[in-house]
Amino acid sequence: MSFQYQLHEHAQEDYEASIIWYMARGTRAAENFVAAVDYTLALICTSPTRWHNKYNNYYELGLKKYPFKIIYTIDKASETITVISIYHQKRSPLKKYR
């Protein structure tokens, strides 16, 4: 059983801003970041409850080689993952579960 995912508005903004930041450093860096996010989202969709449930109904999984965590919730009834944030770990933790 594979879940589908959707990006919350804030997660989409985080994702786009991060891609722009990596693009400024090089196309290859941005491509590798996108590939890491895609890979991590595929893992989450395959087995969403496998990863850390850190706070209330929020789960999180870190990206390999990048200082980001994908914060998400699970709607088992509709088999949907909602990505709340693509959170850079150096940012304020108060914004992690907004």
BARODO-239092 format. One record per residue: residue number from 1; residue in three letters; x, y, z of N, C-alpha, C in turn. Coordinates in steps of 0.02 Angstrom, whole numbers, padded with zeros to 5 digits. Example, Ala and Ser with C-alpha at 12.3 -4.5 7.8 and 13.67 -1.06 7.14 Angstrom:
{site 1, ala, {00660, -00284, 00390}, {00615, -00225, 00390}, {00660, -00165, 00390}}
{site 2, ser, {00642, -00112, 00354}, {00684, -00053, 00357}, {00645, 00002, 00394}}
//
This chain:
{site 1, met, {00043, -00059, 00000}, {00000, 00000, 00000}, {00045, 00062, 00000}}
{site 2, ser, {00036, 00104, -00049}, {00076, 00164, -00055}, {00031, 00225, -00048}}
{site 3, phe, {00052, 00270, -00006}, {00015, 00332, 00005}, {00034, 00384, -00048}}
{site 4, gln, {-00010, 00432, -00058}, {00005, 00490, -00100}, {00025, 00547, -00053}}
{site 5, tyr, {00062, 00595, -00079}, {00080, 00652, -00037}, {00058, 00717, -00070}}
{site 6, gln, {00051, 00767, -00027}, {00037, 00835, -00049}, {00079, 00882, -00007}}
{site 7, leu, {00101, 00936, -00037}, {00140, 00986, 00000}, {00094, 01041, 00024}}
{site 8, his, {00097, 01054, 00088}, {00061, 01111, 00116}, {00093, 01174, 00088}}
{site 9, glu, {00056, 01228, 00087}, {00080, 01292, 00060}, {00148, 01312, 00088}}
{site 10, his, {00157, 01305, 00154}, {00220, 01324, 00186}, {00277, 01277, 00165}}
{site 11, ala, {00261, 01214, 00158}, {00312, 01166, 00135}, {00334, 01181, 00064}}
{site 12, gln, {00286, 01200, 00022}, {00302, 01218, -00047}, {00348, 01279, -00049}}
{site 13, glu, {00334, 01328, -00007}, {00376, 01388, -00002}, {00447, 01370, 00022}}
{site 14, asp, {00451, 01327, 00073}, {00516, 01305, 00098}, {00556, 01270, 00043}}
{site 15, tyr, {00522, 01226, 00008}, {00553, 01186, -00044}, {00580, 01231, -00101}}
{site 16, glu, {00538, 01276, -00124}, {00559, 01321, -00179}, {00617, 01367, -00157}}
{site 17, ala, {00614, 01393, -00096}, {00667, 01436, -00072}, {00733, 01397, -00066}}
{site 18, ser, {00729, 01335, -00046}, {00789, 01294, -00040}, {00819, 01278, -00109}}
{site 19, ile, {00776, 01264, -00157}, {00801, 01251, -00225}, {00836, 01313, -00252}}
{site 20, ile, {00807, 01371, -00242}, {00837, 01433, -00265}, {00905, 01444, -00232}}
{site 21, trp, {00910, 01429, -00167}, {00972, 01437, -00131}, {01025, 01390, -00160}}
{site 22, tyr, {01007, 01327, -00172}, {01055, 01280, -00201}, {01072, 01297, -00274}}
{site 23, met, {01024, 01324, -00311}, {01038, 01344, -00381}, {01091, 01398, -00384}}
{site 24, ala, {01091, 01442, -00334}, {01141, 01495, -00331}, {01211, 01466, -00320}}
{site 25, arg, {01214, 01406, -00294}, {01278, 01373, -00282}, {01297, 01326, -00339}}
{site 26, gly, {01249, 01310, -00381}, {01263, 01268, -00439}, {01204, 01224, -00457}}
{site 27, thr, {01198, 01211, -00521}, {01142, 01169, -00545}, {01145, 01099, -00516}}
{site 28, arg, {01204, 01072, -00512}, {01213, 01004, -00486}, {01190, 00999, -00413}}
{site 29, ala, {01206, 01049, -00374}, {01185, 01050, -00303}, {01109, 01051, -00298}}
{site 30, ala, {01076, 01091, -00339}, {01003, 01094, -00338}, {00973, 01028, -00361}}
{site 31, glu, {01001, 00998, -00413}, {00975, 00934, -00438}, {00982, 00879, -00385}}
{site 32, asn, {01039, 00879, -00350}, {01049, 00829, -00297}, {01001, 00840, -00239}}
{site 33, phe, {00987, 00903, -00223}, {00939, 00917, -00169}, {00870, 00893, -00188}}
{site 34, val, {00848, 00907, -00249}, {00782, 00884, -00273}, {00778, 00808, -00272}}
{site 35, ala, {00832, 00775, -00294}, {00834, 00702, -00293}, {00829, 00675, -00222}}
{site 36, ala, {00862, 00707, -00174}, {00859, 00686, -00104}, {00789, 00694, -00075}}
{site 37, val, {00756, 00749, -00092}, {00687, 00760, -00069}, {00641, 00707, -00100}}
{site 38, asp, {00647, 00696, -00165}, {00605, 00646, -00199}, {00614, 00576, -00169}}
{site 39, tyr, {00676, 00558, -00156}, {00691, 00493, -00127}, {00660, 00486, -00058}}
{site 40, thr, {00667, 00537, -00017}, {00640, 00536, 00051}, {00564, 00534, 00050}}
{site 41, leu, {00532, 00571, 00005}, {00459, 00569, 00000}, {00436, 00500, -00022}}
{site 42, ala, {00473, 00467, -00066}, {00455, 00400, -00088}, {00459, 00351, -00029}}
{site 43, leu, {00510, 00358, 00013}, {00515, 00316, 00073}, {00456, 00327, 00120}}
{site 44, ile, {00439, 00390, 00130}, {00383, 00407, 00174}, {00318, 00377, 00148}}
{site 45, cys, {00306, 00383, 00084}, {00244, 00358, 00054}, {00239, 00282, 00057}}
{site 46, thr, {00295, 00249, 00057}, {00295, 00176, 00060}, {00276, 00151, 00130}}
{site 47, ser, {00302, 00185, 00181}, {00290, 00162, 00250}, {00289, 00222, 00297}}
{site 48, pro, {00235, 00261, 00296}, {00235, 00326, 00332}, {00241, 00321, 00408}}
{site 49, thr, {00217, 00268, 00439}, {00219, 00264, 00512}, {00285, 00236, 00538}}
{site 50, arg, {00329, 00217, 00494}, {00394, 00189, 00512}, {00440, 00241, 00543}}
{site 51, trp, {00431, 00303, 00525}, {00477, 00356, 00545}, {00455, 00389, 00610}}
{site 52, his, {00497, 00430, 00638}, {00488, 00459, 00705}, {00424, 00500, 00711}}
{site 53, asn, {00385, 00484, 00763}, {00327, 00525, 00782}, {00351, 00567, 00841}}
{site 54, lys, {00373, 00628, 00826}, {00406, 00669, 00877}, {00358, 00712, 00918}}
{site 55, tyr, {00304, 00734, 00888}, {00262, 00783, 00922}, {00190, 00775, 00897}}
{site 56, asn, {00144, 00762, 00942}, {00073, 00751, 00925}, {00067, 00703, 00866}}
{site 57, asn, {00037, 00725, 00812}, {00028, 00682, 00753}, {00078, 00698, 00698}}
{site 58, tyr, {00133, 00730, 00714}, {00183, 00749, 00665}, {00239, 00697, 00663}}
{site 59, tyr, {00255, 00675, 00604}, {00311, 00629, 00594}, {00366, 00668, 00559}}
{site 60, glu, {00427, 00641, 00563}, {00481, 00675, 00528}, {00534, 00625, 00506}}
{site 61, leu, {00566, 00642, 00450}, {00620, 00602, 00423}, {00671, 00649, 00393}}
{site 62, gly, {00734, 00640, 00410}, {00788, 00682, 00384}, {00811, 00661, 00315}}
{site 63, leu, {00836, 00709, 00278}, {00866, 00696, 00213}, {00938, 00675, 00223}}
{site 64, lys, {00961, 00629, 00180}, {01031, 00610, 00182}, {01072, 00664, 00147}}
{site 65, lys, {01127, 00683, 00177}, {01175, 00732, 00150}, {01151, 00804, 00151}}
{site 66, tyr, {01092, 00817, 00175}, {01066, 00885, 00178}, {01037, 00897, 00248}}
{site 67, pro, {01045, 00958, 00275}, {01022, 00972, 00343}, {00947, 00990, 00346}}
{site 68, phe, {00905, 00948, 00318}, {00833, 00959, 00316}, {00797, 00900, 00344}}
{site 69, lys, {00737, 00913, 00370}, {00691, 00861, 00391}, {00625, 00874, 00356}}
{site 70, ile, {00592, 00821, 00336}, {00525, 00826, 00309}, {00477, 00811, 00365}}
{site 71, ile, {00435, 00859, 00382}, {00385, 00853, 00435}, {00318, 00840, 00402}}
{site 72, tyr, {00282, 00789, 00425}, {00220, 00771, 00391}, {00168, 00741, 00439}}
{site 73, thr, {00107, 00740, 00415}, {00052, 00707, 00450}, {00024, 00653, 00404}}
{site 74, ile, {-00013, 00607, 00434}, {-00040, 00551, 00396}, {-00116, 00550, 00403}}
{site 75, asp, {-00151, 00545, 00346}, {-00222, 00533, 00346}, {-00233, 00462, 00319}}
{site 76, lys, {-00241, 00416, 00365}, {-00246, 00345, 00345}, {-00309, 00330, 00305}}
{site 77, ala, {-00363, 00366, 00319}, {-00426, 00354, 00284}, {-00419, 00367, 00209}}
{site 78, ser, {-00387, 00422, 00192}, {-00379, 00439, 00121}, {-00311, 00419, 00093}}
{site 79, glu, {-00270, 00387, 00136}, {-00202, 00366, 00116}, {-00162, 00424, 00087}}
{site 80, thr, {-00163, 00480, 00125}, {-00129, 00541, 00103}, {-00080, 00564, 00156}}
{site 81, ile, {-00021, 00583, 00133}, {00030, 00614, 00175}, {00027, 00689, 00160}}
{site 82, thr, {00022, 00730, 00211}, {00026, 00802, 00202}, {00093, 00826, 00231}}
{site 83, val, {00136, 00851, 00187}, {00201, 00877, 00208}, {00190, 00947, 00234}}
{site 84, ile, {00202, 00956, 00298}, {00191, 01020, 00332}, {00250, 01067, 00321}}
{site 85, ser, {00310, 01038, 00321}, {00369, 01080, 00316}, {00428, 01040, 00289}}
{site 86, ile, {00469, 01072, 00249}, {00535, 01046, 00232}, {00582, 01092, 00270}}
{site 87, tyr, {00599, 01069, 00330}, {00627, 01110, 00383}, {00703, 01106, 00384}}
{site 88, his, {00737, 01164, 00377}, {00810, 01167, 00385}, {00825, 01164, 00459}}
{site 89, gln, {00869, 01119, 00479}, {00881, 01106, 00549}, {00917, 01163, 00587}}
{site 90, lys, {00942, 01212, 00551}, {00974, 01269, 00584}, {00924, 01325, 00600}}
{site 91, arg, {00862, 01318, 00576}, {00811, 01369, 00590}, {00783, 01360, 00660}}
{site 92, ser, {00745, 01408, 00680}, {00713, 01407, 00746}, {00666, 01347, 00752}}
{site 93, pro, {00673, 01308, 00805}, {00629, 01250, 00813}, {00556, 01270, 00825}}
{site 94, leu, {00543, 01333, 00841}, {00475, 01355, 00851}, {00435, 01353, 00785}}
{site 95, lys, {00469, 01355, 00728}, {00435, 01355, 00663}, {00429, 01285, 00634}}
{site 96, lys, {00455, 01236, 00669}, {00456, 01168, 00644}, {00386, 01139, 00633}}
{site 97, tyr, {00341, 01150, 00680}, {00274, 01122, 00676}, {00221, 01176, 00668}}
{site 98, arg, {00232, 01223, 00624}, {00186, 01278, 00618}, {00120, 01258, 00588}}
//
